[in-house]
């Protein structure tokens, strides 16, 4: 006699809906176990559902991949920020944002006056009591881990956590012409003297086992925006080693860069150079191909 599986069609559909809505695998797994599903069965079923979700995301990107075979592992659609040739200013959310530098490859844009001085100060004040040691994605497990290449401390707000944060996030969405819901939570980072983030890529390698949970929650990253919340007395620039570019950390300014595939050919290897005096505060916004966790 066959024993019916406790993982009913209704429960399976609930899990699918939660994954599609952006709930993290750990959160869904805990709820399944709380509903009486044996842990081993819950892990097996959730793994299958995550693989199915990732397959759906790849199918959604299939038309783009057909025109560019090199983009099989990630989308070739990226944000196209508003820019201006003359004068080099853009008006967004009542602010005059200037375009200080543009590169075609890698696609890098330096914006001036993206954030107001008071906005920078308020973000630092909100974040300071909540910062902890920074981590990176563990590409084996899909969780987080400490890494000697990233020595900063930081925290992440919920998307739209306060009116100030939502206004800034809406401004970013308008400037970069990318959906608000496709932006990861705003992350605040603090670098003390000697701290840095060694050169790295922001996209996730889809061939690694730990990529699956990450990609199931909004797909691949396609662009990054680093906003400077103060001006360090010395050091702390953002560097792009492949093209010999260093962007100075200037309060209120920001550097944007995009990557149309998860591949070093994008030229987006970058790092946060060591702070030589004082401290450096930045706010980072990563953009995904589709809706992600708030």
DRENDO-1510 file (C-alpha; in Angstrom, 1 decimal, always signed):
<recs>
REC; n; res; u; v; w
REC; 1; UNK; +0.0; +0.0; +0.0 .
REC; 2; UNK; +1.4; +3.4; -1.0 .
REC; 3; UNK; +1.5; +6.0; +1.7 .
REC; 4; UNK; +0.3; +9.4; +0.4 .
REC; 5; UNK; +3.0; +12.1; +0.5 .
REC; 6; UNK; +2.4; +14.8; +3.1 .
REC; 7; UNK; +3.5; +17.3; +0.4 .
REC; 8; UNK; +0.1; +18.0; -1.1 .
REC; 9; UNK; -0.5; +19.8; -4.4 .
REC; 10; UNK; -1.9; +22.7; -2.4 .
REC; 11; UNK; +1.2; +22.9; -0.3 .
REC; 12; UNK; +3.4; +22.6; -3.3 .
REC; 13; UNK; +1.5; +25.5; -5.0 .
REC; 14; UNK; +1.9; +27.6; -1.9 .
REC; 15; UNK; +5.7; +27.1; -2.0 .
REC; 16; UNK; +5.8; +27.9; -5.7 .
REC; 17; UNK; +3.9; +31.2; -5.0 .
REC; 18; UNK; +6.2; +32.1; -2.1 .
REC; 19; UNK; +9.3; +31.5; -4.3 .
REC; 20; UNK; +7.8; +33.5; -7.2 .
REC; 21; UNK; +7.0; +36.4; -4.7 .
REC; 22; UNK; +10.6; +36.5; -3.6 .
REC; 23; UNK; +10.6; +34.6; -0.3 .
REC; 24; UNK; +14.0; +33.2; +0.7 .
REC; 25; UNK; +14.5; +29.4; +0.6 .
REC; 26; UNK; +15.3; +29.3; +4.3 .
REC; 27; UNK; +12.1; +31.1; +5.1 .
REC; 28; UNK; +10.0; +28.7; +3.0 .
REC; 29; UNK; +11.8; +25.7; +4.4 .
REC; 30; UNK; +11.1; +26.7; +8.0 .
REC; 31; UNK; +7.4; +27.2; +7.2 .
REC; 32; UNK; +7.2; +23.7; +5.5 .
REC; 33; UNK; +8.8; +22.1; +8.5 .
REC; 34; UNK; +6.4; +24.0; +10.8 .
REC; 35; UNK; +3.5; +22.6; +8.8 .
REC; 36; UNK; +4.6; +19.1; +9.6 .
REC; 37; UNK; +6.7; +18.2; +6.5 .
REC; 38; UNK; +9.8; +16.0; +7.4 .
REC; 39; UNK; +12.9; +18.1; +6.9 .
REC; 40; UNK; +14.5; +15.7; +4.4 .
REC; 41; UNK; +11.4; +15.7; +2.2 .
REC; 42; UNK; +11.0; +19.4; +2.5 .
REC; 43; UNK; +14.6; +20.0; +1.4 .
REC; 44; UNK; +14.2; +17.7; -1.6 .
REC; 45; UNK; +10.9; +19.2; -2.7 .
REC; 46; UNK; +12.1; +22.8; -2.2 .
REC; 47; UNK; +15.3; +22.0; -4.2 .
REC; 48; UNK; +13.2; +20.7; -7.1 .
REC; 49; UNK; +10.9; +23.8; -7.0 .
REC; 50; UNK; +13.9; +26.2; -6.9 .
REC; 51; UNK; +15.4; +24.4; -9.9 .
REC; 52; UNK; +12.1; +24.7; -11.7 .
REC; 53; UNK; +12.0; +28.4; -10.9 .
REC; 54; UNK; +15.5; +28.9; -12.2 .
REC; 55; UNK; +14.5; +27.1; -15.4 .
REC; 56; UNK; +11.6; +29.5; -15.9 .
REC; 57; UNK; +13.9; +32.5; -15.5 .
REC; 58; UNK; +16.2; +31.1; -18.1 .
REC; 59; UNK; +13.3; +30.5; -20.5 .
REC; 60; UNK; +12.1; +34.1; -20.0 .
REC; 61; UNK; +15.6; +35.2; -21.2 .
REC; 62; UNK; +15.7; +32.8; -24.1 .
REC; 63; UNK; +14.8; +35.3; -26.9 .
REC; 64; UNK; +17.7; +37.5; -25.8 .
REC; 65; UNK; +20.1; +34.5; -25.6 .
REC; 66; UNK; +19.2; +33.5; -29.2 .
REC; 67; UNK; +20.5; +36.8; -30.5 .
REC; 68; UNK; +23.6; +36.7; -28.3 .
REC; 69; UNK; +24.9; +33.2; -27.7 .
REC; 70; UNK; +27.4; +34.5; -25.2 .
REC; 71; UNK; +24.6; +35.5; -22.8 .
REC; 72; UNK; +23.2; +32.1; -22.0 .
REC; 73; UNK; +23.9; +32.4; -18.3 .
REC; 74; UNK; +22.5; +35.9; -17.7 .
REC; 75; UNK; +20.3; +38.5; -19.3 .
REC; 76; UNK; +21.7; +40.9; -22.0 .
REC; 77; UNK; +19.1; +43.5; -21.0 .
REC; 78; UNK; +20.6; +46.1; -18.6 .
REC; 79; UNK; +19.5; +49.5; -17.2 .
REC; 80; UNK; +19.9; +52.4; -19.6 .
REC; 81; UNK; +20.3; +55.5; -17.3 .
REC; 82; UNK; +19.2; +58.9; -18.2 .
REC; 83; UNK; +22.1; +60.9; -19.6 .
REC; 84; UNK; +22.5; +64.3; -21.2 .
REC; 85; UNK; +25.1; +65.7; -23.6 .
REC; 86; UNK; +24.7; +69.4; -23.2 .
REC; 87; UNK; +24.3; +70.6; -20.6 .
REC; 88; UNK; +25.5; +67.5; -18.6 .
REC; 89; UNK; +22.7; +67.7; -16.1 .
REC; 90; UNK; +19.5; +65.7; -15.6 .
REC; 91; UNK; +16.6; +66.7; -13.4 .
REC; 92; UNK; +15.2; +63.8; -11.4 .
REC; 93; UNK; +13.1; +64.1; -8.3 .
REC; 94; UNK; +13.6; +67.8; -8.2 .
REC; 95; UNK; +17.4; +67.4; -8.2 .
REC; 96; UNK; +19.9; +68.6; -10.7 .
REC; 97; UNK; +22.1; +65.5; -11.2 .
REC; 98; UNK; +25.3; +66.0; -13.2 .
REC; 99; UNK; +27.0; +63.4; -15.5 .
REC; 100; UNK; +30.7; +63.7; -14.6 .
REC; 101; UNK; +32.1; +60.8; -16.6 .
REC; 102; UNK; +31.0; +58.1; -19.1 .
REC; 103; UNK; +32.7; +55.0; -20.4 .
REC; 104; UNK; +31.2; +52.8; -23.1 .
REC; 105; UNK; +33.0; +49.6; -22.1 .
REC; 106; UNK; +32.7; +48.8; -19.4 .
REC; 107; UNK; +29.5; +50.8; -19.1 .
REC; 108; UNK; +30.4; +53.2; -16.3 .
REC; 109; UNK; +28.8; +56.5; -15.4 .
REC; 110; UNK; +29.8; +58.8; -12.6 .
REC; 111; UNK; +26.9; +61.0; -11.3 .
REC; 112; UNK; +27.3; +64.2; -9.3 .
REC; 113; UNK; +24.8; +65.4; -6.7 .
REC; 114; UNK; +22.7; +62.2; -6.8 .
REC; 115; UNK; +22.2; +62.5; -3.0 .
REC; 116; UNK; +21.9; +65.7; -0.9 .
REC; 117; UNK; +24.4; +66.3; +1.9 .
REC; 118; UNK; +21.6; +66.0; +4.5 .
REC; 119; UNK; +20.4; +62.7; +2.9 .
REC; 120; UNK; +23.9; +61.3; +3.2 .
REC; 121; UNK; +24.1; +62.3; +6.8 .
REC; 122; UNK; +20.7; +60.8; +7.7 .
REC; 123; UNK; +21.6; +57.5; +6.0 .
REC; 124; UNK; +24.8; +57.2; +8.0 .
REC; 125; UNK; +23.0; +58.1; +11.2 .
REC; 126; UNK; +20.3; +55.5; +10.6 .
REC; 127; UNK; +22.8; +52.8; +9.7 .
REC; 128; UNK; +25.5; +53.4; +12.3 .
REC; 129; UNK; +23.9; +51.6; +15.2 .
REC; 130; UNK; +23.0; +48.6; +13.1 .
REC; 131; UNK; +26.2; +47.7; +11.3 .
REC; 132; UNK; +28.0; +44.4; +11.7 .
REC; 133; UNK; +30.9; +42.7; +9.9 .
REC; 134; UNK; +30.3; +42.5; +6.1 .
REC; 135; UNK; +29.9; +39.1; +4.4 .
REC; 136; UNK; +29.8; +37.7; +0.9 .
REC; 137; UNK; +27.7; +35.1; -0.8 .
REC; 138; UNK; +28.9; +31.6; -0.2 .
REC; 139; UNK; +28.9; +30.1; -3.7 .
REC; 140; UNK; +28.8; +26.5; -2.3 .
REC; 141; UNK; +25.9; +26.8; +0.1 .
REC; 142; UNK; +24.0; +29.9; -1.1 .
REC; 143; UNK; +24.3; +31.5; +2.3 .
REC; 144; UNK; +26.7; +34.2; +3.6 .
REC; 145; UNK; +30.2; +33.9; +4.9 .
REC; 146; UNK; +33.0; +36.2; +6.0 .
REC; 147; UNK; +35.8; +36.9; +3.4 .
REC; 148; UNK; +39.2; +38.3; +4.0 .
REC; 149; UNK; +38.8; +40.3; +0.8 .
REC; 150; UNK; +36.0; +42.3; +2.2 .
REC; 151; UNK; +36.9; +44.0; +5.5 .
REC; 152; UNK; +34.1; +46.5; +5.9 .
REC; 153; UNK; +31.1; +46.5; +8.2 .
REC; 154; UNK; +27.6; +47.2; +7.1 .
REC; 155; UNK; +23.8; +46.6; +7.1 .
REC; 156; UNK; +20.9; +46.5; +4.8 .
REC; 157; UNK; +17.6; +48.4; +5.0 .
REC; 158; UNK; +14.3; +46.9; +3.9 .
REC; 159; UNK; +13.2; +48.4; +0.6 .
REC; 160; UNK; +11.1; +51.5; +1.4 .
REC; 161; UNK; +11.9; +51.1; +5.1 .
REC; 162; UNK; +11.5; +54.8; +5.7 .
REC; 163; UNK; +10.1; +57.7; +3.6 .
REC; 164; UNK; +13.7; +58.9; +3.0 .
REC; 165; UNK; +14.9; +55.5; +1.8 .
REC; 166; UNK; +11.9; +55.0; -0.4 .
REC; 167; UNK; +12.3; +58.5; -2.0 .
REC; 168; UNK; +16.0; +57.7; -2.7 .
REC; 169; UNK; +15.1; +54.3; -4.2 .
REC; 170; UNK; +12.4; +55.8; -6.4 .
REC; 171; UNK; +14.9; +58.4; -7.5 .
REC; 172; UNK; +17.4; +55.7; -8.4 .
REC; 173; UNK; +14.7; +53.8; -10.3 .
REC; 174; UNK; +13.8; +56.9; -12.3 .
REC; 175; UNK; +17.4; +57.8; -13.1 .
REC; 176; UNK; +18.4; +54.3; -14.1 .
REC; 177; UNK; +15.1; +53.6; -15.8 .
REC; 178; UNK; +14.8; +50.2; -14.1 .
REC; 179; UNK; +11.8; +49.0; -12.0 .
REC; 180; UNK; +11.8; +49.9; -8.3 .
REC; 181; UNK; +10.8; +46.3; -7.4 .
REC; 182; UNK; +13.9; +44.9; -9.2 .
REC; 183; UNK; +16.3; +46.7; -6.9 .
REC; 184; UNK; +17.8; +44.9; -3.9 .
REC; 185; UNK; +17.6; +46.4; -0.5 .
REC; 186; UNK; +19.8; +49.4; +0.0 .
REC; 187; UNK; +23.0; +48.3; +1.7 .
REC; 188; UNK; +25.1; +50.7; +3.8 .
REC; 189; UNK; +28.9; +50.0; +4.2 .
REC; 190; UNK; +31.5; +51.6; +6.5 .
REC; 191; UNK; +35.2; +51.3; +5.8 .
REC; 192; UNK; +37.7; +52.3; +8.6 .
REC; 193; UNK; +41.4; +53.0; +8.0 .
REC; 194; UNK; +43.0; +50.1; +6.1 .
REC; 195; UNK; +39.7; +48.4; +5.2 .
REC; 196; UNK; +38.9; +47.6; +1.6 .
REC; 197; UNK; +37.0; +45.4; -0.8 .
REC; 198; UNK; +39.4; +43.7; -3.1 .
REC; 199; UNK; +38.6; +43.6; -6.8 .
REC; 200; UNK; +35.6; +41.4; -7.6 .
REC; 201; UNK; +32.5; +41.0; -9.8 .
REC; 202; UNK; +28.9; +41.8; -8.5 .
REC; 203; UNK; +27.2; +39.2; -10.7 .
REC; 204; UNK; +26.8; +35.6; -9.5 .
REC; 205; UNK; +28.5; +32.7; -11.3 .
REC; 206; UNK; +25.4; +30.6; -12.3 .
REC; 207; UNK; +27.6; +27.5; -12.6 .
REC; 208; UNK; +28.3; +27.4; -8.8 .
REC; 209; UNK; +25.9; +25.4; -6.5 .
REC; 210; UNK; +25.3; +28.3; -4.2 .
REC; 211; UNK; +23.9; +30.4; -7.1 .
REC; 212; UNK; +20.6; +28.6; -7.2 .
REC; 213; UNK; +18.9; +30.1; -4.1 .
REC; 214; UNK; +20.2; +33.6; -5.1 .
REC; 215; UNK; +19.0; +33.5; -8.7 .
REC; 216; UNK; +15.6; +32.1; -7.7 .
REC; 217; UNK; +15.0; +35.4; -5.8 .
REC; 218; UNK; +14.9; +37.9; -8.7 .
REC; 219; UNK; +17.4; +36.4; -11.2 .
REC; 220; UNK; +20.8; +37.7; -12.0 .
REC; 221; UNK; +22.3; +41.1; -11.1 .
REC; 222; UNK; +22.6; +43.4; -14.1 .
REC; 223; UNK; +23.9; +46.6; -12.6 .
REC; 224; UNK; +25.4; +48.3; -9.6 .
REC; 225; UNK; +25.2; +51.8; -8.1 .
REC; 226; UNK; +27.6; +52.9; -5.4 .
REC; 227; UNK; +26.7; +56.2; -3.7 .
REC; 228; UNK; +29.3; +58.0; -1.5 .
REC; 229; UNK; +27.9; +59.2; +1.8 .
REC; 230; UNK; +31.0; +61.1; +2.9 .
REC; 231; UNK; +34.4; +62.2; +1.5 .
REC; 232; UNK; +37.3; +60.3; +3.1 .
REC; 233; UNK; +40.3; +62.5; +3.9 .
REC; 234; UNK; +42.5; +60.1; +1.9 .
REC; 235; UNK; +41.9; +56.9; -0.1 .
REC; 236; UNK; +38.8; +54.9; -0.6 .
REC; 237; UNK; +38.3; +55.3; -4.3 .
REC; 238; UNK; +36.4; +52.7; -6.4 .
REC; 239; UNK; +38.8; +51.2; -9.0 .
REC; 240; UNK; +38.2; +49.3; -12.2 .
REC; 241; UNK; +41.6; +47.5; -12.7 .
REC; 242; UNK; +40.8; +46.3; -16.2 .
REC; 243; UNK; +40.5; +49.8; -17.6 .
REC; 244; UNK; +42.8; +51.7; -15.1 .
REC; 245; UNK; +39.9; +53.9; -13.8 .
REC; 246; UNK; +39.6; +55.2; -10.2 .
REC; 247; UNK; +36.5; +57.0; -9.1 .
REC; 248; UNK; +37.1; +59.3; -6.1 .
REC; 249; UNK; +34.7; +58.9; -3.2 .
REC; 250; UNK; +33.0; +62.3; -3.1 .
REC; 251; UNK; +30.0; +62.9; -0.8 .
REC; 252; UNK; +26.7; +62.9; -2.7 .
REC; 253; UNK; +28.3; +61.5; -5.9 .
REC; 254; UNK; +27.7; +57.9; -7.3 .
REC; 255; UNK; +29.2; +55.5; -9.8 .
REC; 256; UNK; +27.0; +53.3; -11.9 .
REC; 257; UNK; +28.1; +50.3; -13.9 .
REC; 258; UNK; +26.2; +47.5; -15.8 .
REC; 259; UNK; +27.0; +44.0; -17.0 .
REC; 260; UNK; +25.0; +42.2; -19.7 .
REC; 261; UNK; +26.4; +38.8; -18.9 .
REC; 262; UNK; +28.0; +36.9; -16.0 .
REC; 263; UNK; +31.4; +37.0; -17.6 .
REC; 264; UNK; +34.7; +38.9; -17.0 .
REC; 265; UNK; +34.4; +40.2; -20.6 .
REC; 266; UNK; +32.1; +42.8; -19.2 .
REC; 267; UNK; +35.2; +44.5; -17.8 .
REC; 268; UNK; +33.4; +45.2; -14.5 .
REC; 269; UNK; +36.0; +43.9; -12.2 .
REC; 270; UNK; +36.1; +46.6; -9.5 .
REC; 271; UNK; +37.0; +47.1; -5.9 .
REC; 272; UNK; +36.9; +49.5; -3.0 .
REC; 273; UNK; +40.5; +50.8; -2.4 .
REC; 274; UNK; +41.9; +51.0; +1.1 .
REC; 275; UNK; +40.9; +54.0; +3.2 .
REC; 276; UNK; +44.1; +55.8; +4.2 .
REC; 277; UNK; +42.6; +58.3; +6.6 .
REC; 278; UNK; +39.3; +58.8; +8.4 .
REC; 279; UNK; +36.5; +56.5; +7.2 .
REC; 280; UNK; +34.3; +55.9; +4.1 .
REC; 281; UNK; +30.6; +55.4; +4.1 .
REC; 282; UNK; +28.8; +54.2; +0.9 .
REC; 283; UNK; +25.2; +53.1; +0.0 .
REC; 284; UNK; +25.1; +50.3; -2.6 .
REC; 285; UNK; +22.1; +49.4; -4.8 .
REC; 286; UNK; +22.2; +46.2; -6.9 .
REC; 287; UNK; +19.7; +45.8; -9.7 .
REC; 288; UNK; +18.3; +42.4; -10.7 .
REC; 289; UNK; +16.7; +41.2; -13.9 .
REC; 290; UNK; +13.3; +40.8; -12.2 .
REC; 291; UNK; +11.5; +41.5; -8.9 .
REC; 292; UNK; +13.5; +40.6; -5.8 .
REC; 293; UNK; +13.2; +40.5; -2.0 .
REC; 294; UNK; +12.2; +43.8; -0.4 .
</recs>
